[in-house]
Amino acid sequence: MTLNNKKIINAVIALTLVTLLAGCSNWSKRNRNTAIGAGLGAIGGSVLTHGDGLGTLGGAALGGVIGNQSSR
C-alpha cells in the first residue's frame, strides 16, 4: 500500500467518524454513556482476548451496561 493510499483511507475513516459523531449530538447523557461504555468495553474485551470476537462482544455488552447504569 502506498503512502497516498494510506492518506486517502485515513481521510475516509476520519470523515466517517465525524459524520457518525455528529449524528449523536442530540443524545441524552445516559445514551452517550451507554455508547461510550460499549465502545470502551469492546476495545477492552478485544485486547484482553487477543481479538476474539466473542470477547469483543462480551466486553461491549458489559461496557454498555456499566455506561448505562453510571448515569443514574
Rosetta constraint file for C-alpha pairs under 8 A:
AtomPair CA 1 CA 5 HARMONIC 6.32 0.50
AtomPair CA 1 CA 6 HARMONIC 6.97 0.50
AtomPair CA 2 CA 6 HARMONIC 6.47 0.50
AtomPair CA 3 CA 7 HARMONIC 6.34 0.50
AtomPair CA 4 CA 8 HARMONIC 6.37 0.50
AtomPair CA 5 CA 9 HARMONIC 6.16 0.50
AtomPair CA 6 CA 10 HARMONIC 6.06 0.50
AtomPair CA 7 CA 11 HARMONIC 6.10 0.50
AtomPair CA 8 CA 12 HARMONIC 6.23 0.50
AtomPair CA 9 CA 13 HARMONIC 6.20 0.50
AtomPair CA 10 CA 14 HARMONIC 6.10 0.50
AtomPair CA 11 CA 15 HARMONIC 6.09 0.50
AtomPair CA 12 CA 16 HARMONIC 6.09 0.50
AtomPair CA 13 CA 17 HARMONIC 6.15 0.50
AtomPair CA 14 CA 18 HARMONIC 6.20 0.50
AtomPair CA 15 CA 19 HARMONIC 6.15 0.50
AtomPair CA 16 CA 20 HARMONIC 6.15 0.50
AtomPair CA 17 CA 21 HARMONIC 6.12 0.50
AtomPair CA 18 CA 22 HARMONIC 6.07 0.50
AtomPair CA 19 CA 23 HARMONIC 6.53 0.50
AtomPair CA 20 CA 24 HARMONIC 6.90 0.50
AtomPair CA 21 CA 25 HARMONIC 6.88 0.50
AtomPair CA 24 CA 32 HARMONIC 7.80 0.50
AtomPair CA 27 CA 31 HARMONIC 5.93 0.50
AtomPair CA 27 CA 32 HARMONIC 6.23 0.50
AtomPair CA 28 CA 32 HARMONIC 6.31 0.50
AtomPair CA 29 CA 33 HARMONIC 6.14 0.50
AtomPair CA 29 CA 71 HARMONIC 7.11 0.50
AtomPair CA 30 CA 34 HARMONIC 6.16 0.50
AtomPair CA 30 CA 67 HARMONIC 7.56 0.50
AtomPair CA 30 CA 68 HARMONIC 5.76 0.50
AtomPair CA 30 CA 71 HARMONIC 5.38 0.50
AtomPair CA 30 CA 72 HARMONIC 7.84 0.50
AtomPair CA 31 CA 35 HARMONIC 6.24 0.50
AtomPair CA 31 CA 68 HARMONIC 6.97 0.50
AtomPair CA 32 CA 36 HARMONIC 6.05 0.50
AtomPair CA 33 CA 37 HARMONIC 5.88 0.50
AtomPair CA 33 CA 64 HARMONIC 7.78 0.50
AtomPair CA 33 CA 67 HARMONIC 4.76 0.50
AtomPair CA 33 CA 68 HARMONIC 5.95 0.50
AtomPair CA 33 CA 70 HARMONIC 7.55 0.50
AtomPair CA 33 CA 71 HARMONIC 7.03 0.50
AtomPair CA 34 CA 38 HARMONIC 6.09 0.50
AtomPair CA 34 CA 63 HARMONIC 7.49 0.50
AtomPair CA 34 CA 64 HARMONIC 4.67 0.50
AtomPair CA 34 CA 65 HARMONIC 6.73 0.50
AtomPair CA 34 CA 66 HARMONIC 7.38 0.50
AtomPair CA 34 CA 67 HARMONIC 4.34 0.50
AtomPair CA 34 CA 68 HARMONIC 4.50 0.50
AtomPair CA 35 CA 39 HARMONIC 6.17 0.50
AtomPair CA 35 CA 64 HARMONIC 6.30 0.50
AtomPair CA 35 CA 67 HARMONIC 7.37 0.50
AtomPair CA 36 CA 40 HARMONIC 6.12 0.50
AtomPair CA 36 CA 63 HARMONIC 7.99 0.50
AtomPair CA 36 CA 64 HARMONIC 7.41 0.50
AtomPair CA 36 CA 67 HARMONIC 6.92 0.50
AtomPair CA 37 CA 41 HARMONIC 5.81 0.50
AtomPair CA 37 CA 60 HARMONIC 7.28 0.50
AtomPair CA 37 CA 63 HARMONIC 4.34 0.50
AtomPair CA 37 CA 64 HARMONIC 4.71 0.50
AtomPair CA 37 CA 65 HARMONIC 7.50 0.50
AtomPair CA 37 CA 66 HARMONIC 6.56 0.50
AtomPair CA 37 CA 67 HARMONIC 4.59 0.50
AtomPair CA 37 CA 68 HARMONIC 7.68 0.50
AtomPair CA 38 CA 42 HARMONIC 6.01 0.50
AtomPair CA 38 CA 59 HARMONIC 7.27 0.50
AtomPair CA 38 CA 60 HARMONIC 4.21 0.50
AtomPair CA 38 CA 61 HARMONIC 6.16 0.50
AtomPair CA 38 CA 62 HARMONIC 7.15 0.50
AtomPair CA 38 CA 63 HARMONIC 4.50 0.50
AtomPair CA 38 CA 64 HARMONIC 4.02 0.50
AtomPair CA 38 CA 65 HARMONIC 7.71 0.50
AtomPair CA 38 CA 67 HARMONIC 7.28 0.50
AtomPair CA 39 CA 43 HARMONIC 6.37 0.50
AtomPair CA 39 CA 60 HARMONIC 6.13 0.50
AtomPair CA 39 CA 63 HARMONIC 7.31 0.50
AtomPair CA 39 CA 64 HARMONIC 7.75 0.50
AtomPair CA 40 CA 44 HARMONIC 6.10 0.50
AtomPair CA 40 CA 60 HARMONIC 7.16 0.50
AtomPair CA 40 CA 63 HARMONIC 6.60 0.50
AtomPair CA 41 CA 45 HARMONIC 5.86 0.50
AtomPair CA 41 CA 56 HARMONIC 7.53 0.50
AtomPair CA 41 CA 58 HARMONIC 7.93 0.50
AtomPair CA 41 CA 59 HARMONIC 4.31 0.50
AtomPair CA 41 CA 60 HARMONIC 4.42 0.50
AtomPair CA 41 CA 61 HARMONIC 7.25 0.50
AtomPair CA 41 CA 62 HARMONIC 6.53 0.50
AtomPair CA 41 CA 63 HARMONIC 4.32 0.50
AtomPair CA 41 CA 64 HARMONIC 7.21 0.50
AtomPair CA 42 CA 46 HARMONIC 6.01 0.50
AtomPair CA 42 CA 55 HARMONIC 7.91 0.50
AtomPair CA 42 CA 56 HARMONIC 4.73 0.50
AtomPair CA 42 CA 57 HARMONIC 6.23 0.50
AtomPair CA 42 CA 58 HARMONIC 7.38 0.50
AtomPair CA 42 CA 59 HARMONIC 4.71 0.50
AtomPair CA 42 CA 60 HARMONIC 4.10 0.50
AtomPair CA 42 CA 61 HARMONIC 7.83 0.50
AtomPair CA 42 CA 63 HARMONIC 7.36 0.50
AtomPair CA 43 CA 47 HARMONIC 6.17 0.50
AtomPair CA 43 CA 56 HARMONIC 6.84 0.50
AtomPair CA 43 CA 59 HARMONIC 7.44 0.50
AtomPair CA 43 CA 60 HARMONIC 7.76 0.50
AtomPair CA 44 CA 48 HARMONIC 6.05 0.50
AtomPair CA 44 CA 56 HARMONIC 7.47 0.50
AtomPair CA 44 CA 59 HARMONIC 6.39 0.50
AtomPair CA 45 CA 49 HARMONIC 6.05 0.50
AtomPair CA 45 CA 51 HARMONIC 7.88 0.50
AtomPair CA 45 CA 55 HARMONIC 5.04 0.50
AtomPair CA 45 CA 56 HARMONIC 4.48 0.50
AtomPair CA 45 CA 57 HARMONIC 7.37 0.50
AtomPair CA 45 CA 58 HARMONIC 6.73 0.50
AtomPair CA 45 CA 59 HARMONIC 4.35 0.50
AtomPair CA 45 CA 60 HARMONIC 7.20 0.50
AtomPair CA 46 CA 50 HARMONIC 5.70 0.50
AtomPair CA 46 CA 51 HARMONIC 4.48 0.50
AtomPair CA 46 CA 52 HARMONIC 6.12 0.50
AtomPair CA 46 CA 53 HARMONIC 7.28 0.50
AtomPair CA 46 CA 55 HARMONIC 5.92 0.50
AtomPair CA 46 CA 56 HARMONIC 4.54 0.50
AtomPair CA 46 CA 59 HARMONIC 7.49 0.50
AtomPair CA 47 CA 51 HARMONIC 6.20 0.50
AtomPair CA 48 CA 55 HARMONIC 7.71 0.50
AtomPair CA 49 CA 55 HARMONIC 5.71 0.50
AtomPair CA 49 CA 56 HARMONIC 7.59 0.50
AtomPair CA 51 CA 55 HARMONIC 7.46 0.50
AtomPair CA 51 CA 56 HARMONIC 7.00 0.50
AtomPair CA 52 CA 56 HARMONIC 6.28 0.50
AtomPair CA 53 CA 57 HARMONIC 6.23 0.50
AtomPair CA 54 CA 58 HARMONIC 6.02 0.50
AtomPair CA 55 CA 59 HARMONIC 6.02 0.50
AtomPair CA 56 CA 60 HARMONIC 6.18 0.50
AtomPair CA 57 CA 61 HARMONIC 6.14 0.50
AtomPair CA 58 CA 62 HARMONIC 6.11 0.50
AtomPair CA 59 CA 63 HARMONIC 5.87 0.50
AtomPair CA 60 CA 64 HARMONIC 5.93 0.50
AtomPair CA 61 CA 65 HARMONIC 6.30 0.50
AtomPair CA 62 CA 66 HARMONIC 6.24 0.50
AtomPair CA 63 CA 67 HARMONIC 5.98 0.50
AtomPair CA 64 CA 68 HARMONIC 5.99 0.50
AtomPair CA 65 CA 69 HARMONIC 6.14 0.50
AtomPair CA 66 CA 70 HARMONIC 6.00 0.50
AtomPair CA 67 CA 71 HARMONIC 7.01 0.50
AtomPair CA 68 CA 72 HARMONIC 7.86 0.50
